[in-house]
């Protein structure tokens, strides 16, 4: 059992420490407002509402804007 463990343990560590080759770097949208556009007017309004809420409440920390 011991020689087998000596072979398996380094293999497991090498697999855990390997570099992921398929990763793509995250890049933000050049113009975030274009992400809000939609042919469906209701969906576009909802996207704008959520975007404005996120910007005002979450990013800026203005919790008094929650009721708005």
mmCIF file as Biopython writes it, N, C-alpha, C and O atoms, coordinates in Angstrom:
data_model
#
loop_
_atom_site.group_PDB
_atom_site.id
_atom_site.type_symbol
_atom_site.label_atom_id
_atom_site.label_alt_id
_atom_site.label_comp_id
_atom_site.label_asym_id
_atom_site.label_entity_id
_atom_site.label_seq_id
_atom_site.pdbx_PDB_ins_code
_atom_site.Cartn_x
_atom_site.Cartn_y
_atom_site.Cartn_z
_atom_site.occupancy
_atom_site.B_iso_or_equiv
_atom_site.auth_seq_id
_atom_site.auth_asym_id
_atom_site.pdbx_PDB_model_num
ATOM 1   N N  . UNK A ? 1  ? 0.820   -1.204 0.000   1.0 0.0 1  A 1 
ATOM 2   C CA . UNK A ? 1  ? 0.000   0.000  0.000   1.0 0.0 1  A 1 
ATOM 3   C C  . UNK A ? 1  ? 0.856   1.257  0.000   1.0 0.0 1  A 1 
ATOM 4   O O  . UNK A ? 1  ? 0.516   2.239  -0.659  1.0 0.0 1  A 1 
ATOM 5   N N  . UNK A ? 2  ? 1.948   1.234  0.724   1.0 0.0 2  A 1 
ATOM 6   C CA . UNK A ? 2  ? 2.777   2.422  0.847   1.0 0.0 2  A 1 
ATOM 7   C C  . UNK A ? 2  ? 3.416   2.849  -0.480  1.0 0.0 2  A 1 
ATOM 8   O O  . UNK A ? 2  ? 3.398   4.042  -0.782  1.0 0.0 2  A 1 
ATOM 9   N N  . UNK A ? 3  ? 3.983   1.933  -1.293  1.0 0.0 3  A 1 
ATOM 10  C CA . UNK A ? 3  ? 4.555   2.380  -2.566  1.0 0.0 3  A 1 
ATOM 11  C C  . UNK A ? 3  ? 3.499   2.967  -3.500  1.0 0.0 3  A 1 
ATOM 12  O O  . UNK A ? 3  ? 3.779   3.896  -4.258  1.0 0.0 3  A 1 
ATOM 13  N N  . UNK A ? 4  ? 2.293   2.426  -3.442  1.0 0.0 4  A 1 
ATOM 14  C CA . UNK A ? 4  ? 1.216   2.945  -4.284  1.0 0.0 4  A 1 
ATOM 15  C C  . UNK A ? 4  ? 0.844   4.370  -3.863  1.0 0.0 4  A 1 
ATOM 16  O O  . UNK A ? 4  ? 0.606   5.228  -4.713  1.0 0.0 4  A 1 
ATOM 17  N N  . UNK A ? 5  ? 0.797   4.615  -2.570  1.0 0.0 5  A 1 
ATOM 18  C CA . UNK A ? 5  ? 0.485   5.950  -2.065  1.0 0.0 5  A 1 
ATOM 19  C C  . UNK A ? 5  ? 1.579   6.939  -2.434  1.0 0.0 5  A 1 
ATOM 20  O O  . UNK A ? 5  ? 1.302   8.113  -2.677  1.0 0.0 5  A 1 
ATOM 21  N N  . UNK A ? 6  ? 2.819   6.472  -2.478  1.0 0.0 6  A 1 
ATOM 22  C CA . UNK A ? 6  ? 3.923   7.356  -2.858  1.0 0.0 6  A 1 
ATOM 23  C C  . UNK A ? 6  ? 3.831   7.768  -4.322  1.0 0.0 6  A 1 
ATOM 24  O O  . UNK A ? 6  ? 4.367   8.808  -4.703  1.0 0.0 6  A 1 
ATOM 25  N N  . UNK A ? 7  ? 3.173   6.982  -5.132  1.0 0.0 7  A 1 
ATOM 26  C CA . UNK A ? 7  ? 2.992   7.327  -6.539  1.0 0.0 7  A 1 
ATOM 27  C C  . UNK A ? 7  ? 1.756   8.199  -6.758  1.0 0.0 7  A 1 
ATOM 28  O O  . UNK A ? 7  ? 1.776   9.127  -7.567  1.0 0.0 7  A 1 
ATOM 29  N N  . UNK A ? 8  ? 0.701   7.898  -6.041  1.0 0.0 8  A 1 
ATOM 30  C CA . UNK A ? 8  ? -0.564  8.604  -6.248  1.0 0.0 8  A 1 
ATOM 31  C C  . UNK A ? 8  ? -0.542  10.003 -5.640  1.0 0.0 8  A 1 
ATOM 32  O O  . UNK A ? 8  ? -1.073  10.940 -6.235  1.0 0.0 8  A 1 
ATOM 33  N N  . UNK A ? 9  ? 0.053   10.154 -4.485  1.0 0.0 9  A 1 
ATOM 34  C CA . UNK A ? 9  ? 0.056   11.446 -3.799  1.0 0.0 9  A 1 
ATOM 35  C C  . UNK A ? 9  ? 0.729   12.554 -4.618  1.0 0.0 9  A 1 
ATOM 36  O O  . UNK A ? 9  ? 0.143   13.628 -4.751  1.0 0.0 9  A 1 
ATOM 37  N N  . UNK A ? 10 ? 1.929   12.346 -5.173  1.0 0.0 10 A 1 
ATOM 38  C CA . UNK A ? 10 ? 2.515   13.410 -6.008  1.0 0.0 10 A 1 
ATOM 39  C C  . UNK A ? 10 ? 1.687   13.710 -7.254  1.0 0.0 10 A 1 
ATOM 40  O O  . UNK A ? 10 ? 1.610   14.857 -7.693  1.0 0.0 10 A 1 
ATOM 41  N N  . UNK A ? 11 ? 1.073   12.683 -7.819  1.0 0.0 11 A 1 
ATOM 42  C CA . UNK A ? 11 ? 0.223   12.899 -8.986  1.0 0.0 11 A 1 
ATOM 43  C C  . UNK A ? 11 ? -0.976  13.774 -8.626  1.0 0.0 11 A 1 
ATOM 44  O O  . UNK A ? 11 ? -1.338  14.673 -9.386  1.0 0.0 11 A 1 
ATOM 45  N N  . UNK A ? 12 ? -1.585  13.520 -7.489  1.0 0.0 12 A 1 
ATOM 46  C CA . UNK A ? 12 ? -2.720  14.333 -7.050  1.0 0.0 12 A 1 
ATOM 47  C C  . UNK A ? 12 ? -2.305  15.780 -6.814  1.0 0.0 12 A 1 
ATOM 48  O O  . UNK A ? 12 ? -3.026  16.697 -7.206  1.0 0.0 12 A 1 
ATOM 49  N N  . UNK A ? 13 ? -1.164  15.998 -6.184  1.0 0.0 13 A 1 
ATOM 50  C CA . UNK A ? 13 ? -0.692  17.362 -5.944  1.0 0.0 13 A 1 
ATOM 51  C C  . UNK A ? 13 ? -0.370  18.081 -7.246  1.0 0.0 13 A 1 
ATOM 52  O O  . UNK A ? 13 ? -0.645  19.274 -7.378  1.0 0.0 13 A 1 
ATOM 53  N N  . UNK A ? 14 ? 0.207   17.372 -8.205  1.0 0.0 14 A 1 
ATOM 54  C CA . UNK A ? 14 ? 0.539   18.015 -9.476  1.0 0.0 14 A 1 
ATOM 55  C C  . UNK A ? 14 ? -0.723  18.402 -10.238 1.0 0.0 14 A 1 
ATOM 56  O O  . UNK A ? 14 ? -0.741  19.423 -10.925 1.0 0.0 14 A 1 
ATOM 57  N N  . UNK A ? 15 ? -1.775  17.600 -10.123 1.0 0.0 15 A 1 
ATOM 58  C CA . UNK A ? 15 ? -3.032  17.947 -10.787 1.0 0.0 15 A 1 
ATOM 59  C C  . UNK A ? 15 ? -3.711  19.134 -10.120 1.0 0.0 15 A 1 
ATOM 60  O O  . UNK A ? 15 ? -4.323  19.959 -10.798 1.0 0.0 15 A 1 
ATOM 61  N N  . UNK A ? 16 ? -3.611  19.225 -8.813  1.0 0.0 16 A 1 
ATOM 62  C CA . UNK A ? 16 ? -4.232  20.333 -8.094  1.0 0.0 16 A 1 
ATOM 63  C C  . UNK A ? 16 ? -3.502  21.649 -8.326  1.0 0.0 16 A 1 
ATOM 64  O O  . UNK A ? 16 ? -4.114  22.716 -8.283  1.0 0.0 16 A 1 
ATOM 65  N N  . UNK A ? 17 ? -2.218  21.580 -8.567  1.0 0.0 17 A 1 
ATOM 66  C CA . UNK A ? 17 ? -1.412  22.789 -8.706  1.0 0.0 17 A 1 
ATOM 67  C C  . UNK A ? 17 ? -1.180  23.190 -10.155 1.0 0.0 17 A 1 
ATOM 68  O O  . UNK A ? 17 ? -0.441  24.140 -10.412 1.0 0.0 17 A 1 
ATOM 69  N N  . UNK A ? 18 ? -1.777  22.506 -11.089 1.0 0.0 18 A 1 
ATOM 70  C CA . UNK A ? 18 ? -1.541  22.818 -12.497 1.0 0.0 18 A 1 
ATOM 71  C C  . UNK A ? 18 ? -2.252  24.115 -12.883 1.0 0.0 18 A 1 
ATOM 72  O O  . UNK A ? 18 ? -3.224  24.522 -12.247 1.0 0.0 18 A 1 
ATOM 73  N N  . UNK A ? 19 ? -1.756  24.740 -13.917 1.0 0.0 19 A 1 
ATOM 74  C CA . UNK A ? 19 ? -2.311  25.998 -14.410 1.0 0.0 19 A 1 
ATOM 75  C C  . UNK A ? 19 ? -3.428  25.686 -15.397 1.0 0.0 19 A 1 
ATOM 76  O O  . UNK A ? 19 ? -3.285  24.811 -16.251 1.0 0.0 19 A 1 
ATOM 77  N N  . UNK A ? 20 ? -4.520  26.392 -15.278 1.0 0.0 20 A 1 
ATOM 78  C CA . UNK A ? 20 ? -5.621  26.215 -16.223 1.0 0.0 20 A 1 
ATOM 79  C C  . UNK A ? 20 ? -5.264  26.918 -17.522 1.0 0.0 20 A 1 
ATOM 80  O O  . UNK A ? 20 ? -5.027  28.126 -17.539 1.0 0.0 20 A 1 
ATOM 81  N N  . UNK A ? 21 ? -5.227  26.172 -18.590 1.0 0.0 21 A 1 
ATOM 82  C CA . UNK A ? 21 ? -4.807  26.717 -19.878 1.0 0.0 21 A 1 
ATOM 83  C C  . UNK A ? 21 ? -5.939  27.419 -20.625 1.0 0.0 21 A 1 
ATOM 84  O O  . UNK A ? 21 ? -5.674  28.277 -21.467 1.0 0.0 21 A 1 
ATOM 85  N N  . UNK A ? 22 ? -7.171  27.081 -20.341 1.0 0.0 22 A 1 
ATOM 86  C CA . UNK A ? 22 ? -8.283  27.604 -21.117 1.0 0.0 22 A 1 
ATOM 87  C C  . UNK A ? 22 ? -8.887  28.883 -20.580 1.0 0.0 22 A 1 
ATOM 88  O O  . UNK A ? 22 ? -9.969  29.272 -21.020 1.0 0.0 22 A 1 
ATOM 89  N N  . UNK A ? 23 ? -8.240  29.542 -19.659 1.0 0.0 23 A 1 
ATOM 90  C CA . UNK A ? 23 ? -8.819  30.741 -19.081 1.0 0.0 23 A 1 
ATOM 91  C C  . UNK A ? 23 ? -8.659  31.932 -20.016 1.0 0.0 23 A 1 
ATOM 92  O O  . UNK A ? 23 ? -7.649  32.073 -20.704 1.0 0.0 23 A 1 
ATOM 93  N N  . UNK A ? 24 ? -9.659  32.767 -20.024 1.0 0.0 24 A 1 
ATOM 94  C CA . UNK A ? 24 ? -9.652  33.995 -20.810 1.0 0.0 24 A 1 
ATOM 95  C C  . UNK A ? 24 ? -9.747  35.153 -19.826 1.0 0.0 24 A 1 
ATOM 96  O O  . UNK A ? 24 ? -10.567 35.105 -18.909 1.0 0.0 24 A 1 
ATOM 97  N N  . UNK A ? 25 ? -8.932  36.192 -19.991 1.0 0.0 25 A 1 
ATOM 98  C CA . UNK A ? 25 ? -9.006  37.313 -19.054 1.0 0.0 25 A 1 
ATOM 99  C C  . UNK A ? 25 ? -10.352 38.041 -19.159 1.0 0.0 25 A 1 
ATOM 100 O O  . UNK A ? 25 ? -10.932 38.158 -20.238 1.0 0.0 25 A 1 
ATOM 101 N N  . UNK A ? 26 ? -10.818 38.515 -18.032 1.0 0.0 26 A 1 
ATOM 102 C CA . UNK A ? 26 ? -12.081 39.250 -17.984 1.0 0.0 26 A 1 
ATOM 103 C C  . UNK A ? 26 ? -11.831 40.674 -18.450 1.0 0.0 26 A 1 
ATOM 104 O O  . UNK A ? 26 ? -10.938 41.353 -17.944 1.0 0.0 26 A 1 
ATOM 105 N N  . UNK A ? 27 ? -12.620 41.123 -19.416 1.0 0.0 27 A 1 
ATOM 106 C CA . UNK A ? 27 ? -12.509 42.496 -19.900 1.0 0.0 27 A 1 
ATOM 107 C C  . UNK A ? 27 ? -13.886 43.148 -19.797 1.0 0.0 27 A 1 
ATOM 108 O O  . UNK A ? 27 ? -14.876 42.576 -20.254 1.0 0.0 27 A 1 
ATOM 109 N N  . UNK A ? 28 ? -13.957 44.324 -19.210 1.0 0.0 28 A 1 
ATOM 110 C CA . UNK A ? 28 ? -15.254 45.002 -19.098 1.0 0.0 28 A 1 
ATOM 111 C C  . UNK A ? 28 ? -15.715 45.518 -20.461 1.0 0.0 28 A 1 
ATOM 112 O O  . UNK A ? 28 ? -14.912 45.717 -21.373 1.0 0.0 28 A 1 
ATOM 113 N N  . UNK A ? 29 ? -17.006 45.726 -20.574 1.0 0.0 29 A 1 
ATOM 114 C CA . UNK A ? 29 ? -17.559 46.272 -21.808 1.0 0.0 29 A 1 
ATOM 115 C C  . UNK A ? 29 ? -17.045 47.690 -22.005 1.0 0.0 29 A 1 
ATOM 116 O O  . UNK A ? 29 ? -16.965 48.468 -21.054 1.0 0.0 29 A 1 
ATOM 117 N N  . UNK A ? 30 ? -16.701 48.019 -23.237 1.0 0.0 30 A 1 
ATOM 118 C CA . UNK A ? 30 ? -16.185 49.355 -23.534 1.0 0.0 30 A 1 
ATOM 119 C C  . UNK A ? 30 ? -17.255 50.415 -23.266 1.0 0.0 30 A 1 
ATOM 120 O O  . UNK A ? 30 ? -16.958 51.485 -22.734 1.0 0.0 30 A 1 
ATOM 121 N N  . UNK A ? 31 ? -18.482 50.113 -23.632 1.0 0.0 31 A 1 
ATOM 122 C CA . UNK A ? 31 ? -19.599 51.033 -23.389 1.0 0.0 31 A 1 
ATOM 123 C C  . UNK A ? 31 ? -20.703 50.250 -22.685 1.0 0.0 31 A 1 
ATOM 124 O O  . UNK A ? 31 ? -21.526 49.618 -23.348 1.0 0.0 31 A 1 
ATOM 125 N N  . UNK A ? 32 ? -20.736 50.281 -21.350 1.0 0.0 32 A 1 
ATOM 126 C CA . UNK A ? 32 ? -21.715 49.480 -20.607 1.0 0.0 32 A 1 
ATOM 127 C C  . UNK A ? 32 ? -23.170 49.806 -20.933 1.0 0.0 32 A 1 
ATOM 128 O O  . UNK A ? 32 ? -24.040 48.949 -20.781 1.0 0.0 32 A 1 
ATOM 129 N N  . UNK A ? 33 ? -23.442 51.019 -21.373 1.0 0.0 33 A 1 
ATOM 130 C CA . UNK A ? 33 ? -24.828 51.385 -21.679 1.0 0.0 33 A 1 
ATOM 131 C C  . UNK A ? 33 ? -25.370 50.590 -22.869 1.0 0.0 33 A 1 
ATOM 132 O O  . UNK A ? 33 ? -26.585 50.453 -23.012 1.0 0.0 33 A 1 
ATOM 133 N N  . UNK A ? 34 ? -24.492 50.066 -23.720 1.0 0.0 34 A 1 
ATOM 134 C CA . UNK A ? 34 ? -24.968 49.257 -24.844 1.0 0.0 34 A 1 
ATOM 135 C C  . UNK A ? 34 ? -25.536 47.921 -24.365 1.0 0.0 34 A 1 
ATOM 136 O O  . UNK A ? 34 ? -26.331 47.301 -25.073 1.0 0.0 34 A 1 
ATOM 137 N N  . UNK A ? 35 ? -25.142 47.475 -23.181 1.0 0.0 35 A 1 
ATOM 138 C CA . UNK A ? 35 ? -25.676 46.229 -22.637 1.0 0.0 35 A 1 
ATOM 139 C C  . UNK A ? 35 ? -27.134 46.376 -22.213 1.0 0.0 35 A 1 
ATOM 140 O O  . UNK A ? 35 ? -27.836 45.377 -22.055 1.0 0.0 35 A 1 
ATOM 141 N N  . UNK A ? 36 ? -27.592 47.606 -22.029 1.0 0.0 36 A 1 
ATOM 142 C CA . UNK A ? 36 ? -28.969 47.856 -21.606 1.0 0.0 36 A 1 
ATOM 143 C C  . UNK A ? 36 ? -29.944 47.840 -22.772 1.0 0.0 36 A 1 
ATOM 144 O O  . UNK A ? 36 ? -31.154 47.753 -22.562 1.0 0.0 36 A 1 
ATOM 145 N N  . UNK A ? 37 ? -29.443 47.922 -23.986 1.0 0.0 37 A 1 
ATOM 146 C CA . UNK A ? 37 ? -30.312 47.967 -25.160 1.0 0.0 37 A 1 
ATOM 147 C C  . UNK A ? 37 ? -30.965 46.609 -25.392 1.0 0.0 37 A 1 
ATOM 148 O O  . UNK A ? 37 ? -30.346 45.561 -25.203 1.0 0.0 37 A 1 
ATOM 149 N N  . UNK A ? 38 ? -32.234 46.653 -25.807 1.0 0.0 38 A 1 
ATOM 150 C CA . UNK A ? 38 ? -32.975 45.435 -26.101 1.0 0.0 38 A 1 
ATOM 151 C C  . UNK A ? 38 ? -34.121 45.784 -27.040 1.0 0.0 38 A 1 
ATOM 152 O O  . UNK A ? 38 ? -34.708 46.859 -26.919 1.0 0.0 38 A 1 
ATOM 153 N N  . UNK A ? 39 ? -34.448 44.898 -27.971 1.0 0.0 39 A 1 
ATOM 154 C CA . UNK A ? 39 ? -35.594 45.180 -28.848 1.0 0.0 39 A 1 
ATOM 155 C C  . UNK A ? 39 ? -36.924 45.173 -28.090 1.0 0.0 39 A 1 
ATOM 156 O O  . UNK A ? 39 ? -37.890 45.804 -28.517 1.0 0.0 39 A 1 
ATOM 157 N N  . UNK A ? 40 ? -36.967 44.463 -26.973 1.0 0.0 40 A 1 
ATOM 158 C CA . UNK A ? 40 ? -38.167 44.423 -26.133 1.0 0.0 40 A 1 
ATOM 159 C C  . UNK A ? 40 ? -38.125 45.616 -25.175 1.0 0.0 40 A 1 
ATOM 160 O O  . UNK A ? 40 ? -37.211 45.723 -24.357 1.0 0.0 40 A 1 
ATOM 161 N N  . UNK A ? 41 ? -39.104 46.506 -25.273 1.0 0.0 41 A 1 
ATOM 162 C CA . UNK A ? 41 ? -39.115 47.732 -24.462 1.0 0.0 41 A 1 
ATOM 163 C C  . UNK A ? 41 ? -39.202 47.429 -22.969 1.0 0.0 41 A 1 
ATOM 164 O O  . UNK A ? 41 ? -38.559 48.103 -22.165 1.0 0.0 41 A 1 
ATOM 165 N N  . UNK A ? 42 ? -39.986 46.428 -22.592 1.0 0.0 42 A 1 
ATOM 166 C CA . UNK A ? 42 ? -40.128 46.082 -21.177 1.0 0.0 42 A 1 
ATOM 167 C C  . UNK A ? 42 ? -38.805 45.570 -20.615 1.0 0.0 42 A 1 
ATOM 168 O O  . UNK A ? 42 ? -38.421 45.923 -19.500 1.0 0.0 42 A 1 
ATOM 169 N N  . UNK A ? 43 ? -38.117 44.749 -21.380 1.0 0.0 43 A 1 
ATOM 170 C CA . UNK A ? 43 ? -36.827 44.234 -20.946 1.0 0.0 43 A 1 
ATOM 171 C C  . UNK A ? 43 ? -35.799 45.356 -20.849 1.0 0.0 43 A 1 
ATOM 172 O O  . UNK A ? 43 ? -35.007 45.384 -19.907 1.0 0.0 43 A 1 
ATOM 173 N N  . UNK A ? 44 ? -35.799 46.275 -21.800 1.0 0.0 44 A 1 
ATOM 174 C CA . UNK A ? 44 ? -34.874 47.409 -21.763 1.0 0.0 44 A 1 
ATOM 175 C C  . UNK A ? 44 ? -35.132 48.278 -20.531 1.0 0.0 44 A 1 
ATOM 176 O O  . UNK A ? 44 ? -34.187 48.729 -19.884 1.0 0.0 44 A 1 
ATOM 177 N N  . UNK A ? 45 ? -36.409 48.515 -20.204 1.0 0.0 45 A 1 
ATOM 178 C CA . UNK A ? 45 ? -36.740 49.303 -19.011 1.0 0.0 45 A 1 
ATOM 179 C C  . UNK A ? 45 ? -36.299 48.599 -17.734 1.0 0.0 45 A 1 
ATOM 180 O O  . UNK A ? 45 ? -35.787 49.237 -16.814 1.0 0.0 45 A 1 
ATOM 181 N N  . UNK A ? 46 ? -36.498 47.279 -17.675 1.0 0.0 46 A 1 
ATOM 182 C CA . UNK A ? 46 ? -36.079 46.525 -16.497 1.0 0.0 46 A 1 
ATOM 183 C C  . UNK A ? 46 ? -34.562 46.542 -16.341 1.0 0.0 46 A 1 
ATOM 184 O O  . UNK A ? 46 ? -34.048 46.675 -15.230 1.0 0.0 46 A 1 
ATOM 185 N N  . UNK A ? 47 ? -33.850 46.408 -17.454 1.0 0.0 47 A 1 
ATOM 186 C CA . UNK A ? 47 ? -32.382 46.463 -17.398 1.0 0.0 47 A 1 
ATOM 187 C C  . UNK A ? 47 ? -31.917 47.820 -16.884 1.0 0.0 47 A 1 
ATOM 188 O O  . UNK A ? 47 ? -30.992 47.898 -16.076 1.0 0.0 47 A 1 
ATOM 189 N N  . UNK A ? 48 ? -32.557 48.891 -17.354 1.0 0.0 48 A 1 
ATOM 190 C CA . UNK A ? 48 ? -32.185 50.236 -16.916 1.0 0.0 48 A 1 
ATOM 191 C C  . UNK A ? 48 ? -32.490 50.420 -15.436 1.0 0.0 48 A 1 
ATOM 192 O O  . UNK A ? 48 ? -31.687 51.003 -14.708 1.0 0.0 48 A 1 
ATOM 193 N N  . UNK A ? 49 ? -33.646 49.927 -14.982 1.0 0.0 49 A 1 
ATOM 194 C CA . UNK A ? 49 ? -34.023 50.027 -13.576 1.0 0.0 49 A 1 
ATOM 195 C C  . UNK A ? 49 ? -32.997 49.321 -12.685 1.0 0.0 49 A 1 
ATOM 196 O O  . UNK A ? 49 ? -32.563 49.876 -11.676 1.0 0.0 49 A 1 
ATOM 197 N N  . UNK A ? 50 ? -32.618 48.114 -13.053 1.0 0.0 50 A 1 
ATOM 198 C CA . UNK A ? 50 ? -31.651 47.358 -12.258 1.0 0.0 50 A 1 
ATOM 199 C C  . UNK A ? 50 ? -30.283 48.022 -12.303 1.0 0.0 50 A 1 
ATOM 200 O O  . UNK A ? 50 ? -29.595 48.088 -11.285 1.0 0.0 50 A 1 
ATOM 201 N N  . UNK A ? 51 ? -29.885 48.511 -13.461 1.0 0.0 51 A 1 
ATOM 202 C CA . UNK A ? 51 ? -28.591 49.186 -13.586 1.0 0.0 51 A 1 
ATOM 203 C C  . UNK A ? 51 ? -28.541 50.448 -12.727 1.0 0.0 51 A 1 
ATOM 204 O O  . UNK A ? 51 ? -27.556 50.693 -12.030 1.0 0.0 51 A 1 
ATOM 205 N N  . UNK A ? 52 ? -29.600 51.242 -12.779 1.0 0.0 52 A 1 
ATOM 206 C CA . UNK A ? 52 ? -29.649 52.462 -11.965 1.0 0.0 52 A 1 
ATOM 207 C C  . UNK A ? 52 ? -29.654 52.130 -10.477 1.0 0.0 52 A 1 
ATOM 208 O O  . UNK A ? 52 ? -28.970 52.785 -9.690  1.0 0.0 52 A 1 
ATOM 209 N N  . UNK A ? 53 ? -30.427 51.111 -10.089 1.0 0.0 53 A 1 
ATOM 210 C CA . UNK A ? 53 ? -30.468 50.691 -8.688  1.0 0.0 53 A 1 
ATOM 211 C C  . UNK A ? 53 ? -29.085 50.257 -8.229  1.0 0.0 53 A 1 
ATOM 212 O O  . UNK A ? 53 ? -28.625 50.654 -7.158  1.0 0.0 53 A 1 
ATOM 213 N N  . UNK A ? 54 ? -28.427 49.446 -9.037  1.0 0.0 54 A 1 
ATOM 214 C CA . UNK A ? 54 ? -27.096 48.947 -8.662  1.0 0.0 54 A 1 
ATOM 215 C C  . UNK A ? 54 ? -26.116 50.109 -8.510  1.0 0.0 54 A 1 
ATOM 216 O O  . UNK A ? 54 ? -25.347 50.163 -7.550  1.0 0.0 54 A 1 
ATOM 217 N N  . UNK A ? 55 ? -26.151 51.026 -9.457  1.0 0.0 55 A 1 
ATOM 218 C CA . UNK A ? 55 ? -25.220 52.159 -9.436  1.0 0.0 55 A 1 
ATOM 219 C C  . UNK A ? 55 ? -25.470 53.058 -8.230  1.0 0.0 55 A 1 
ATOM 220 O O  . UNK A ? 55 ? -24.520 53.483 -7.572  1.0 0.0 55 A 1 
ATOM 221 N N  . UNK A ? 56 ? -26.736 53.353 -7.930  1.0 0.0 56 A 1 
ATOM 222 C CA . UNK A ? 56 ? -27.062 54.287 -6.852  1.0 0.0 56 A 1 
ATOM 223 C C  . UNK A ? 56 ? -26.979 53.654 -5.466  1.0 0.0 56 A 1 
ATOM 224 O O  . UNK A ? 56 ? -26.459 54.269 -4.535  1.0 0.0 56 A 1 
ATOM 225 N N  . UNK A ? 57 ? -27.483 52.443 -5.322  1.0 0.0 57 A 1 
ATOM 226 C CA . UNK A ? 57 ? -27.577 51.834 -3.991  1.0 0.0 57 A 1 
ATOM 227 C C  . UNK A ? 57 ? -26.341 51.013 -3.654  1.0 0.0 57 A 1 
ATOM 228 O O  . UNK A ? 57 ? -25.733 51.208 -2.601  1.0 0.0 57 A 1 
ATOM 229 N N  . UNK A ? 58 ? -25.972 50.112 -4.524  1.0 0.0 58 A 1 
ATOM 230 C CA . UNK A ? 58 ? -24.875 49.200 -4.200  1.0 0.0 58 A 1 
ATOM 231 C C  . UNK A ? 58 ? -23.524 49.887 -4.340  1.0 0.0 58 A 1 
ATOM 232 O O  . UNK A ? 58 ? -22.718 49.869 -3.410  1.0 0.0 58 A 1 
ATOM 233 N N  . UNK A ? 59 ? -23.272 50.494 -5.498  1.0 0.0 59 A 1 
ATOM 234 C CA . UNK A ? 59 ? -21.966 51.125 -5.715  1.0 0.0 59 A 1 
ATOM 235 C C  . UNK A ? 59 ? -21.783 52.388 -4.882  1.0 0.0 59 A 1 
ATOM 236 O O  . UNK A ? 59 ? -20.738 52.572 -4.258  1.0 0.0 59 A 1 
ATOM 237 N N  . UNK A ? 60 ? -22.796 53.261 -4.866  1.0 0.0 60 A 1 
ATOM 238 C CA . UNK A ? 60 ? -22.665 54.535 -4.161  1.0 0.0 60 A 1 
ATOM 239 C C  . UNK A ? 60 ? -23.039 54.427 -2.685  1.0 0.0 60 A 1 
ATOM 240 O O  . UNK A ? 60 ? -22.723 55.326 -1.906  1.0 0.0 60 A 1 
ATOM 241 N N  . UNK A ? 61 ? -23.699 53.353 -2.290  1.0 0.0 61 A 1 
ATOM 242 C CA . UNK A ? 61 ? -24.054 53.159 -0.888  1.0 0.0 61 A 1 
ATOM 243 C C  . UNK A ? 61 ? -25.162 54.067 -0.391  1.0 0.0 61 A 1 
ATOM 244 O O  . UNK A ? 61 ? -25.255 54.319 0.810   1.0 0.0 61 A 1 
ATOM 245 N N  . UNK A ? 62 ? -25.996 54.560 -1.279  1.0 0.0 62 A 1 
ATOM 246 C CA . UNK A ? 62 ? -27.093 55.453 -0.890  1.0 0.0 62 A 1 
ATOM 247 C C  . UNK A ? 62 ? -28.333 54.618 -0.577  1.0 0.0 62 A 1 
ATOM 248 O O  . UNK A ? 62 ? -29.214 54.445 -1.420  1.0 0.0 62 A 1 
ATOM 249 N N  . UNK A ? 63 ? -28.381 54.108 0.645   1.0 0.0 63 A 1 
ATOM 250 C CA . UNK A ? 63 ? -29.478 53.207 0.998   1.0 0.0 63 A 1 
ATOM 251 C C  . UNK A ? 63 ? -30.830 53.913 1.080   1.0 0.0 63 A 1 
ATOM 252 O O  . UNK A ? 63 ? -31.868 53.252 1.056   1.0 0.0 63 A 1 
ATOM 253 N N  . UNK A ? 64 ? -30.834 55.224 1.174   1.0 0.0 64 A 1 
ATOM 254 C CA . UNK A ? 64 ? -32.113 55.942 1.196   1.0 0.0 64 A 1 
ATOM 255 C C  . UNK A ? 64 ? -32.793 55.895 -0.174  1.0 0.0 64 A 1 
ATOM 256 O O  . UNK A ? 64 ? -33.978 56.209 -0.283  1.0 0.0 64 A 1 
ATOM 257 N N  . UNK A ? 65 ? -32.066 55.512 -1.206  1.0 0.0 65 A 1 
ATOM 258 C CA . UNK A ? 65 ? -32.630 55.410 -2.554  1.0 0.0 65 A 1 
ATOM 259 C C  . UNK A ? 65 ? -33.389 54.098 -2.770  1.0 0.0 65 A 1 
ATOM 260 O O  . UNK A ? 65 ? -34.005 53.916 -3.820  1.0 0.0 65 A 1 
ATOM 261 N N  . UNK A ? 66 ? -33.357 53.192 -1.809  1.0 0.0 66 A 1 
ATOM 262 C CA . UNK A ? 66 ? -34.006 51.887 -1.966  1.0 0.0 66 A 1 
ATOM 263 C C  . UNK A ? 66 ? -35.507 52.040 -2.171  1.0 0.0 66 A 1 
ATOM 264 O O  . UNK A ? 66 ? -36.095 51.335 -2.991  1.0 0.0 66 A 1 
ATOM 265 N N  . UNK A ? 67 ? -36.125 52.941 -1.445  1.0 0.0 67 A 1 
ATOM 266 C CA . UNK A ? 67 ? -37.579 53.119 -1.545  1.0 0.0 67 A 1 
ATOM 267 C C  . UNK A ? 67 ? -38.000 53.726 -2.875  1.0 0.0 67 A 1 
ATOM 268 O O  . UNK A ? 67 ? -39.154 53.585 -3.279  1.0 0.0 67 A 1 
ATOM 269 N N  . UNK A ? 68 ? -37.100 54.385 -3.548  1.0 0.0 68 A 1 
ATOM 270 C CA . UNK A ? 68 ? -37.415 55.027 -4.820  1.0 0.0 68 A 1 
ATOM 271 C C  . UNK A ? 68 ? -37.668 53.962 -5.830  1.0 0.0 68 A 1 
ATOM 272 O O  . UNK A ? 68 ? -37.955 54.266 -6.988  1.0 0.0 68 A 1 
#
